[in-house]
Amino acid sequence: MYKIMVVEDDQVIAKTLASHMEKWGYEAMCVTDFKNVMTDFHTFNPHIVLMDIGLPFFNGYHWCTQIRSVSKVPVIFLSSMSDNMNIVMAINMGGDDFITKPYDLNVVVAKVQALLRRTYDFTENTNVIEHLGGTLNLNDQTFTYQDTKVELTKNEYRILQCLMENVGRVVSRDSIMEKLWEDESFVDDNTLTVNVNRLRKKLDDAGVSDYIKTKKGTGYIIE
């Protein structure tokens, strides 16, 4: 289990964030002694740190510098102080990423997962595709969002895989049908529409609304 240390003086925010991380299978702890953050750091030995800037006694920049003097553990800053100067300073002080408050908890999870993948060799993560809190498992052809696992048909899985591998880009209907034909799923245009609609319904039921968008006359996109 991978460990996340939350350095946030608003304990309601901190506990909400920690609780959400635990739903995703992480171990999370919230710092409460802001004079001795490094004591908690050495005791807990986290894999990643989520750091606010405005803290009692010493700010987040100070503690990031202290962490960097002894460790290369990833640090993500979470702050409403999101002007360019603070973002640049956060990165220059050793931060790896910056998320502006207020934030979507699923975006934080996605950023954490991406940074953990880049930092550590987690072989169990090599067979998944993740985006905005959703995880497509390439081994068992399921999609997971928060605590809900969705069983996909072969066609639904191939469609979602194609779109998630091209996040931010429109994928034409012809391209998707070609991918399905390669897997010996002989679908026509009408069958593709039926499969996409069924896939959307399953994602909606799992709590993922408007995940797949239609670009009229072009194809589909996950943004």
C-alpha positions as CSV (number, residue, x, y, z in Angstrom):
1,M,0.0,0.0,0.0
2,Y,1.4,3.4,-1.0
3,K,1.4,6.2,1.5
4,I,0.3,9.8,1.1
5,M,1.0,12.6,3.6
6,V,-1.4,15.5,3.6
7,V,0.1,18.8,4.9
8,E,-3.0,21.0,5.2
9,D,-4.0,23.1,8.2
10,D,-7.7,23.1,7.4
11,Q,-8.5,19.8,9.0
12,V,-11.9,19.4,7.3
13,I,-10.2,19.7,3.9
14,A,-7.3,17.5,5.1
15,K,-9.5,14.7,6.4
16,T,-11.8,14.8,3.3
17,L,-8.8,14.5,1.0
18,A,-7.3,11.7,3.1
19,S,-10.6,9.8,3.2
20,H,-10.9,10.1,-0.6
21,M,-7.4,8.8,-1.1
22,E,-8.1,5.8,1.2
23,K,-11.1,4.9,-1.0
24,W,-8.6,4.4,-3.8
25,G,-6.5,2.0,-1.7
26,Y,-3.8,4.4,-0.4
27,E,-2.8,4.9,3.2
28,A,-3.1,8.5,4.1
29,M,-2.2,10.6,7.2
30,C,-2.8,14.2,8.0
31,V,-0.2,16.4,9.7
32,T,-1.5,18.1,12.8
33,D,1.8,19.4,14.4
34,F,2.9,22.2,12.0
35,K,6.0,23.0,14.0
36,N,7.4,19.5,13.3
37,V,6.3,18.4,9.9
38,M,9.6,16.6,9.3
39,T,9.1,14.4,12.3
40,D,5.9,13.1,10.7
41,F,7.7,12.8,7.4
42,H,10.4,10.6,8.8
43,T,8.0,8.5,10.9
44,F,5.4,8.0,8.2
45,N,7.9,7.8,5.3
46,P,5.3,8.7,2.5
47,H,5.5,7.9,-1.2
48,I,4.0,11.3,-2.0
49,V,3.2,14.6,-0.2
50,L,0.3,16.9,-0.8
51,M,1.3,20.3,0.5
52,D,-0.6,23.5,1.1
53,I,1.4,26.8,0.9
54,G,-0.3,28.8,3.7
55,L,0.5,26.9,6.9
56,P,1.0,27.9,10.5
57,F,4.5,28.7,11.7
58,F,6.3,27.9,8.4
59,N,4.8,27.9,4.9
60,G,4.7,25.0,2.4
61,Y,7.8,26.3,0.6
62,H,9.9,25.9,3.8
63,W,8.7,22.3,4.3
64,C,9.2,21.4,0.7
65,T,12.8,22.7,0.9
66,Q,13.3,20.6,4.1
67,I,11.9,17.5,2.4
68,R,14.1,18.1,-0.6
69,S,17.2,18.2,1.6
70,V,16.7,14.6,2.5
71,S,14.4,13.0,-0.1
72,K,13.2,13.0,-3.7
73,V,9.7,12.0,-2.7
74,P,7.1,13.7,-5.0
75,V,5.5,16.9,-3.7
76,I,2.2,18.3,-5.1
77,F,1.2,21.8,-3.9
78,L,-2.5,22.4,-3.3
79,S,-3.3,26.1,-2.9
80,S,-5.6,28.9,-3.7
81,M,-2.5,31.1,-4.1
82,S,-2.4,30.2,-7.8
83,D,-0.9,33.3,-9.4
84,N,2.0,32.7,-11.7
85,M,4.6,33.8,-9.1
86,N,3.4,31.2,-6.6
87,I,3.3,28.5,-9.1
88,V,6.8,29.2,-10.3
89,M,8.1,29.5,-6.8
90,A,6.4,26.1,-5.9
91,I,8.2,24.4,-8.7
92,N,11.5,26.1,-8.1
93,M,11.3,25.1,-4.4
94,G,11.2,21.5,-5.5
95,G,7.5,20.9,-6.1
96,D,6.5,18.4,-8.8
97,D,3.0,19.7,-9.6
98,F,0.5,22.4,-8.6
99,I,-3.2,22.0,-8.2
100,T,-5.4,25.1,-7.6
101,K,-8.0,25.3,-4.9
102,P,-10.9,24.6,-5.1
103,Y,-10.2,21.3,-6.8
104,D,-12.0,18.2,-7.9
105,L,-10.9,15.3,-5.7
106,N,-10.9,13.0,-8.7
107,V,-8.4,15.4,-10.4
108,V,-6.2,15.2,-7.4
109,V,-6.3,11.3,-7.5
110,A,-5.5,11.3,-11.2
111,K,-2.5,13.6,-10.6
112,V,-1.3,11.5,-7.7
113,Q,-1.6,8.3,-9.8
114,A,0.3,9.8,-12.7
115,L,3.1,11.1,-10.5
116,L,3.4,7.8,-8.7
117,R,3.7,6.0,-12.0
118,R,6.4,8.4,-13.2
119,T,8.3,8.2,-9.9
120,Y,8.1,4.5,-9.0
121,D,8.2,1.3,-10.9
122,F,4.8,0.0,-10.0
123,T,4.5,-3.0,-12.3
124,E,0.9,-3.6,-11.2
125,N,0.0,-0.2,-12.8
126,T,1.4,-1.0,-16.2
127,N,-1.8,-2.7,-17.4
128,V,-4.2,0.1,-16.7
129,I,-5.2,3.4,-18.3
130,E,-6.3,6.2,-16.0
131,H,-8.0,9.5,-16.6
132,L,-10.0,11.8,-14.4
133,G,-10.5,9.2,-11.7
134,G,-11.5,6.4,-14.1
135,T,-9.4,3.3,-14.5
136,L,-9.6,0.9,-17.4
137,N,-8.0,-2.4,-16.5
138,L,-6.5,-4.0,-19.6
139,N,-6.2,-7.4,-17.9
140,D,-9.8,-8.1,-17.0
141,Q,-11.5,-5.6,-19.3
142,T,-13.2,-3.7,-16.5
143,F,-13.6,0.0,-15.8
144,T,-13.4,1.3,-12.2
145,Y,-14.6,4.7,-10.9
146,Q,-14.3,5.3,-7.1
147,D,-15.7,2.2,-5.5
148,T,-17.7,1.0,-8.6
149,K,-16.4,-1.6,-11.0
150,V,-18.1,-1.9,-14.4
151,E,-18.0,-5.1,-16.4
152,L,-17.6,-4.3,-20.1
153,T,-18.3,-6.4,-23.2
154,K,-15.5,-7.0,-25.6
155,N,-16.7,-4.2,-27.9
156,E,-17.4,-1.7,-25.1
157,Y,-13.9,-2.4,-23.8
158,R,-12.3,-1.9,-27.2
159,I,-14.1,1.4,-27.7
160,L,-13.2,2.8,-24.3
161,Q,-9.6,1.7,-24.7
162,C,-9.4,3.4,-28.1
163,L,-10.8,6.7,-26.6
164,M,-8.7,6.6,-23.4
165,E,-5.5,6.0,-25.4
166,N,-6.3,9.2,-27.3
167,V,-7.4,11.5,-24.5
168,G,-8.0,15.1,-25.8
169,R,-8.2,13.9,-29.5
170,V,-11.3,13.2,-31.5
171,V,-11.4,9.6,-32.7
172,S,-13.4,9.1,-35.8
173,R,-16.1,6.4,-36.0
174,D,-14.2,4.8,-38.9
175,S,-11.1,4.5,-36.7
176,I,-13.1,2.8,-33.9
177,M,-14.7,0.4,-36.3
178,E,-11.4,-0.5,-37.8
179,K,-10.1,-1.3,-34.3
180,L,-13.1,-3.5,-33.7
181,W,-12.7,-5.3,-37.0
182,E,-9.0,-6.0,-36.2
183,D,-10.4,-7.9,-33.1
184,E,-12.8,-9.8,-35.4
185,S,-15.8,-7.8,-34.1
186,F,-17.6,-7.1,-37.4
187,V,-19.6,-4.0,-36.5
188,D,-21.3,-1.6,-38.8
189,D,-22.2,2.0,-38.2
190,N,-25.5,1.3,-36.4
191,T,-23.9,-1.4,-34.2
192,L,-21.2,1.1,-33.2
193,T,-23.8,3.6,-32.1
194,V,-25.6,0.9,-30.0
195,N,-22.3,-0.1,-28.3
196,V,-21.4,3.5,-27.5
197,N,-24.8,4.2,-26.1
198,R,-24.6,1.1,-23.9
199,L,-21.1,2.0,-22.8
200,R,-22.3,5.5,-21.8
201,K,-25.2,4.1,-19.8
202,K,-22.8,1.9,-17.9
203,L,-20.5,4.8,-17.2
204,D,-23.4,7.0,-16.1
205,D,-24.6,4.3,-13.8
206,A,-21.2,4.2,-12.2
207,G,-21.3,8.0,-11.6
208,V,-19.2,9.1,-14.5
209,S,-21.3,11.6,-16.4
210,D,-20.5,12.9,-19.9
211,Y,-17.2,11.0,-20.0
212,I,-17.5,10.3,-23.7
213,K,-18.5,13.3,-25.8
214,T,-19.8,13.2,-29.4
215,K,-18.3,15.5,-32.0
216,K,-21.1,15.7,-34.5
217,G,-20.1,14.5,-38.0
218,T,-16.6,13.5,-36.7
219,G,-16.5,11.0,-33.9
220,Y,-16.0,10.8,-30.2
221,I,-13.6,12.3,-27.6
222,I,-12.7,11.9,-24.0
223,E,-11.3,15.3,-22.8
